[in-house]
Amino acid sequence: MRDFLLSLSRGVARNDVPSAFLPHFQALLQLRALVQKNDLYSLDPSYKAGKLDVAFNGTGFLSSLEPTSAKDILIESSSLHGAMRGDLVVVKRVANKRSSRPKAVVVYIAQRAFSKSIVYTKMSKGKVVGANVKNEALFEITASQKSLKQLPLGAVLKIDNTSNTIEEVLGVLDDPSVDEKISLALFDKKEFFSPEAEAEAKSHGDFVDKNYYSHRVDLTHLPFCTIDPVDAKDFDDAIYFDVQNHVLYVAIADVSEYVHAMGYIDKEALVRGFSIYFPHKAIPMLPRALSENICSLKPNVDRLAYTFKMTLDPLTCEPIQEELFESVIHSQKRYTYETIDLFLKGDLSDADATDQPILAYLFELNALTKKLRTIRLEKSFSFRASEIRMRVDENQNLISTSIEEETPSHGLIEDCMLLANKAAAKKLGFGIFRTHESPSYERMEALLSDLALIGINVKLRSDLPQMIREIQQKADTLNLRDEVDKLIIKSQKKAIYEPENKGHFGLGFDMYTHFTSPIRRYSDLTLHRLLKAKTSHDDKKLAFLLKDIAPLCEQISLLERESDKVAWDYMDRKFARYMALHVGENFKAIVVETEQNAIAKLDDTIKGARIFLLDDDVHLLQRVEIKIVESNIATARIYARVTRSFDV
């Protein structure tokens, strides 16, 4: 949407408007917000497109989508016409008799930042009103007081922002099980699929008979295996390594065989974009009949796969030949990362005869991927990918947290997948790439300024990879590597999906895409369709798939960020409930933000909770003891004061 609105600022031909944006184009024509000059349509000079911000007093401010030094345009609350903070809107300038500051009214809401609001009921001046779970702002709900008073106070409601009406009663705020519903509803995500999508998924059955797929390469004789987290149920990828011929097979679930464009499943998968993972369950992108059954590369059953067969140079580990084909595989084992780590350490106490064909190649493959990683890190970075893993009980109360760090088994699988993703990018040409641009020098300067405050002094240089490695070396000596790595990642641009290749700075790759997880990422499913159309020389289908690929890439990038935010919001809510029981108690933490609000991350028995500090005199990465002052379950915010510093 942002790119479409920017194109209207510059001028666009009607035939060049992507079909997804034609309704917006027609609406703006009817509003007479567009003017035509020759064959191009652009916004009338009295109209402006931008992103809306709304102050606490209800006054709106429009910021341009293009870099500009001009002041934000003022929009009075009465002129917002239903637009909310974060919305992309088109406004019409009006005269401002009180000031020289530009003023406008909203005439068109192009894209809602949030289509729904989540509120809980509370009493205010004798009336039942809604309090927004984001900021506790109060507003009247379009429902009778009689009906609202039949609900318990603290009832959590999903409100349609367009009509201001109740769409769904999610539960009550005191019930921990409502947290997942709030987190999903905040981003308008759904757990369950439509009956039509479920029926379509189940129509594919429970088993694969390879005799029906004579056109596919039969790999069922090869001892493939899967390696995944212990609680995984959807197995996207399986591997096999032919040691003698130095050939790596990466077999990926052939989801595009089952999910056809514009079908019921496909339409819902596109809305979801990604699977969402909570501590206690997953919200899949595809119905479970597919994601956990017929598409999943489960052990001891035949499954359809889209497979890369890569012959590697024994010395350089570079691919000599890369073949891509549809196949049938029969995974012999489903392993967890923990089991493979034990095997790689030489602990084979849990291995039996069925493991021997896999162990015969596993150690050789591990040596290969280690070498691959060494070569790769000469041009890229190694960030400590420590993640917080949360455990909840049957009532969804927080039990514990742990740090999940990358182990040799993770590295083995990661480098196999990187090879397949790179190979797919080479075959693409144009379509859907995973791009990551290098950070700006301004961001790097800001990073170095922050690091200098904690004793890490590094000079800005043109060789950014070498500079980052120098930062990491100094962070290691201060025992601050994890925290500094997070600061480095934060200073970089986010990786996104784009139709044209721009390389991947973080990985140090000239080209890269996502091929290996079509069960849980719509990007990979899209890529599979594109590659199949290309390899079969189906130009008509390829043209159809590429027609609106740019807005699709933009949409998938947005959905990726949303799915991450849903998972983070859920964890914040669990932390807030936990801390509500520990107000007045002391915990250890480390300061991770100081620019606007001082924020610390809990680093105690419970780890990872964001704590908003009521202190200004703290510095970045300072280790402190804090006392919990308040924990707001509705907004999922925890507040604390520093009681002492552990810095010497």
C-alpha positions, 0 to 999 in steps of 0.5 A: 500500500505504501508503494502504491500511495507513493506512486500516486505522488509521482504519477502512475498509468491506469494500466500499471496499477496492480489489480489489488489496488484498483478498488483504491484507485477507483475510490480516489477517482470518485473523490476527485483526489486524482488528476490526469495529465497525459496518461498519468494519474497523480494526487491533486496538489490539495491532497496528501497521502501519509501515515497518521499519528494521534496524540492523547488529546485526539489531535491527528498529525499526518507525516509524509511517506516521502522524506521531507523537512516539512511540518506534519499536517494538523488534523483536528479530532473532528476531521479524523473521520474514523481514522486511527493511529498508524493508518495510511490515509489520504487527506485534503488540505483546508485553510487554517485561520488560527495558524500558518501550520498546514491543516487537513481533513481525512477523506480516505482511509487506504489501510488500517494499521489495526482493523480491530480494537481489544478492550475490557469493560470497566465502570466510568462515571456510572457507565460501562465503557471499554478500556483499550488493552494497549493504552487503557484509553476509554471510549463508549461501545456501540451497545446498550448499557443494559446488555453491557451490564450483563457482562462481568466487569473485565470482559474482554471484547473484540471491537470492529474499528469501522463500526465500533460494534462488538464483534466477539466476547473473548473472555474475562481479563482475570482468566489466563487463557484469554491471553492467547485470544487477546494476542491473536485478536490484536492483529486480527489473527484466527486460530480455526479454519473455515469448514470449506478449507478443512474439507479441502485439506481432508480431501487429500487423505492420509497417505501417499501411494507412490505408484500414482506418481510415476513422473516423480523421482523415487527416493524412498530407498534413501535413508532420509531423516528429519531433525526438529525441536522436540515439540515439532509436529510439522516437518518441512525438511528432510536431509540425506548425504551421499558420502561417497559421491559428496551429494547432499539431498534436501527434501522439502514438503511439496505443499504446492501439490496440495494447496492450489492458488485461489482455493479455500486453503490458499486464501486463508494461508495468504491471510495468515502468511506464517504459522504462529508459535506459542509456548503451549501450541502452534497456530498453523498457516495450513489446516492441521490435516495438511501441516501435521499430516499429509504434507509433513515429512513424518517418519516411516511413510511415503511423502511428496517432496520438492528436492534439491540434489546438490553435488558439492566440491570436497575441498571448497564445499561449493556446489558443482551441480544443483538439480531440482525435481519433484520426488517421493521420499520415505523418511526413516527417522524423526530426530530432535536437536537434543538427540543429534547433539548427543550423537555428535558428541559421541554418545550413542547410548540411545542409538540402535540398528535403525539409526546406523544408516543415518549415522553412517553419513551424519558425522561426515555431513557435520564435518562438511557443514562446519567447513561451510560455516567457516567459509561463510563467516569470512563474509558474514556474521555469527550472532548468538541466537539465544532465544527465550523459551517459555513454559506454561502450565495447563492453565496457561500460567508461567512456570519457567523460562530458559535460554535456547542457544544454537548447538551443533545440530542447529548449525548442521541443519541451518547450513543445509537449508542455506545451501538449498535456499541459495540454490533456489535463488539462483534458479529464480531470476525474478519473483520473491527474494529474501533481501537484507540491505547493508545498514546506513553509516548513520545507524552505524555511527549511532551504534558506535556512540552507544557502544562507546558509553559501555567501553567498546570503542571501535572506529567506523570503517567501510568494511562493515563485516570486519568492524562488526567482528571487532565489536563482537571480540571486545564484547566477549572480553566484557562478557556482554556478547549476547546483549551487544549482538542484539544491539548490532541486529537492532541497528541493521535494516530488517530482512524483507521479501522483494521481487528483485534480488538485492543480496543478503548483507547479514548472511553475506550472500549475493542472492538468497530466498526462502525455499525450505519451509512452505508448511509455515511460510507463504513466501516459500509456498509462493516460491515453489509455485514460481519454480515449478512454472519456470521449470515446466516452461509454463509461461502463462502460469508464470505470468499469472503468478508474477502479475502482482508479485510486488504487492504480494512481497510487501504483504508477506513482509508485513504478515511476518512482522505481525506473526512475530508481534503476536508471539511477543505480545503473548509472552509479555502477557504471561510475564505481566501476570507472573509479576502481578503476583510479585509486586514489591519483590526484587529481581536482577535485570539488565538495561537494554534501552535508554533513548525514550523509555528506560527498559530493562530485561529480566535476567533472574530465575525468570528471564526475558521480561521487559521492565519499564523503569521509573528511573532516568539515571541508568545507562545502556547494558547496566546490570541492576537490581529492580523492585517491581512497582506495578504490573498491568495485566491489561496492557502487559506492562511491568514497571519497576524502580532500580534499587541498586547497580551491580556495575563496579 
